[in-house]
Amino acid sequence: MCMGMVFMKSGFLQKGMYAVAFTMVTVQAEAAAPVDFSNLVEQVSPAVVSVSVVKKMTQEELLQQQVPEILRRFFGNQVVIPQQQAPQEKTGYGSAFFISKDGYLLTNHHVVEDASRITITLNDRREIDAKVVGSDERTDVALLKVEGNNYPALKIGNVDQLKVGQPVLAIGSPFGFDYSASAGIVSAKSRNMIGETSVPFIQTDVALNPGNSGGPLFNQQGEVVGVNSRIFSGTGGYMGLSFSIPIDVAMDVAQQLKTTGKVTRSYLGVMLQDIDRNLADAYNLPKPEGSLINQVAPNSPAAKAGLKAGDIIMKYNGSPISRTSQLLNYLNRTMPKQVIQLEILRDGKPYNISATLTTAPDDTPATGEKASAANGPLLGMAIRNLTETEQARLDVRGGIFVEDVTRGGLAAMSNIMPRDVITQVNSTAILNTNDFSKAVATLPKNSVARIALIRQGQRAMLGLRIK
């Protein structure tokens, strides 16, 4: 119709030519007709569930709920909330799907994180309590379990056969609306988010909204190829960019969670970056390809294998490397203690190097490994040791990571923030949480200690006032 209307406005065409124009538009419209997923939706819906989660509200959420905006503008986060008689709770929604007949389901980590109660609702409206078998923050994958058998399990597809441009279907519970289906195409594969290296996301234009998280992404054969995880949005709603965790990555994580309750990853000990046009010219490469090593951690598998800063990894176990994200995906999918073969480019010459991967330090240590300076003044902060990977990235020896800061505590009043890395107290270098606890325990009351820290990659100094 649009072409016909344009021609009519021009006034230069004869009647016969209008017919041709409209016929062409009709053919194009038929070619662009949407895929009929109705039979597929009917077939797979019984294996998709909605998830209702009850969580305790954080102090910040209580502040936003109970203190008027006008007060927060003037007093910020220093407003004191009276102690509640009962813990305040909130309800969240998400989606999940069965991967086995004996009651195992996949969903997202962020859907069930810190949940005190999880309930799933089947398509026949039955509600069943679920428990978390395990959850992995880095990949945003969680494994749930419900009692019973003979649940409808979905078929697992092959992500390697998924092509950009192919139609895909998502089923979930956006905004709590159960069994809502939306369709689109695969926009890209192996997409990495900024600052994340664990998941080569599938990008689609499928309409996803809050509540779709944890639901399945299907190919045309009704096989699951992804776990819907997130959207890219400036408004909080769908804007045409949706991202799903490849099902092979999710199933690998689920198997480890089912077996051991945690995910074990391999460790090479290098900092990597992509090769751009300028670096390709500088290294005499015919095109931007490979992954450049810009730092090697001391005593790491990479260092022991002889890898050096400036080396370019061109192949991993014989597979060509075009981007760093591709190499990281290979590393994340390789178990510790395996020997890998790397083809590198050094000073313009190719070399083959073997490296034996080790087990990566936990990025999120167990609760028992966290520490606080309980023997000294009550600072109101939770800390942990830096992992070897984090030390290498920050180029520090030792240091502690601030995981949480209690509002109104000494640390918060001294402007210490979550994700700060503390490296020194006065003249004492801090190598681990024990060093920090000992250093703080000796600080006299009514004094101010010098705290050296790293915040967002920048080194800074602040005063910690002890009362």
C-alpha positions, 0 to 999 in steps of 0.5 A: 500500500505504501508504494501505491500511495507514493505513486498516486501522489506523484501522478506520473503513472498509468493504471496498469502500473499501479497494479504492478506496484500493488502486486509487488507489495503483496508478494513482499508481504507474503514473503515477510509473513510471520512464522506460525508457532501456534502448534509449537506453543501448544506442544511446549507450554506444559513444560514452562512454569511461572515462578513466584519469589518472596524476598526480604526487602533491603534497607535501601528498598525500605528507605525508598518505600517509607521515606518521602522523596523530598526528605531523601533529596535533603538528607540522602541515605542518612535518614534512619528507619525505625526498627520494624516489628516484622521483616518486610518482604516483597514478591517477584516474578520470573519463569522457569522450565523443566529439563527432566521428568523428575522435577529439575528446572532451569531459571536465572540466578537473579530470579531466585537470588536471596529468596526465602520462598519459591513457588512455581505454577504449572499451566494447569494452575497447580502451585508447587514449592521449589527449592534451589539446588544451586545457583551461579551468579557469573552465568546467571543460571539457577537449578531448581527442584520440585518433588514428584515425577513425570513432569513434561521435560523440554528437548534440548537443542544444538546452539551450534546449528542456530543461525543468525536470522532464524526464527525463535520463540520465547514463552514466559510470564512478563509482568506476571502474565502467565504463558505469554509467547513472543517471537522474533529472529536471532540477531547475533550470536556469541555476544558478550556484555561489557565487563562480563566474560562467562556467557556468549549470549544469543541476541534476539529481537524477541520481546522480553520484559520483566518476568520473562527472565528464566524462561526458554528460547525455542527454535522452530523444532520446539527445542530449547536453545537458550535461557532468557536472561536480560534486555538492553534498555534505557527505559526498563522495558523492551527496546528490541535487544534481548539476550539469552544464555545458550542452552549448552552453557546453562546445561553444563552449569546445571550439571555441576550444580546438581553434582557438586552444588557449585561451578568449578572453572578453569584458570589460565591466568592472562588478561586479554583484549581484542585486536582492532584495526590499528593493532592488526596493522602494528602486528602485520596481521591481514585482518583483526583477529586473535586475542592479545595477551596484555598481562600474565599472572605470576605463577599462573598456568600461562606463566609456567607455559611460557606465555608472555605479554604481547603474545597473540593467541590465534588458535585454541586446540586447533580452533581459530580465534577471531575475538577474545570472547570466543577464546574466553568461551572455550576456556570457560567450557574447559574443565581444570587440569586439562592440557590445552594447545595454543597457537600464538604469534610472537614477534611475527612468528608462530609458536605452539604452546601447551598449558595445563589449566588449574582451578580458578579461585572462587569469585564468590566465596562461601559465606564462611569464607567472608570476614569482618573486623569483629575483634576491633571497632564495629565498622559495619562492613563485610569483606573477603580476600581478593582472588588471584584473578582480581589481584592480577587485574588490579596489579596488586599483591593481596588486598581485601574486597568490600562486599557490603557496607551497613548504612550508618556504620563507621565505614559508611560514614567514612565513605567506604563503599561496596566494591572498594579494594583496601590495600593499606591501613596507615602504614600497614600493608593489607594482604588478607582479611586477617591483616585487616582485622588485626590492623583495625583492632589496634586502632585507638578510639577517637582517631582517624586511620589512613585507608589506601584503596582502589575504587573503580580502578583508581587509587585513592586515600580516605580517613576512617574515623574510629569512635 
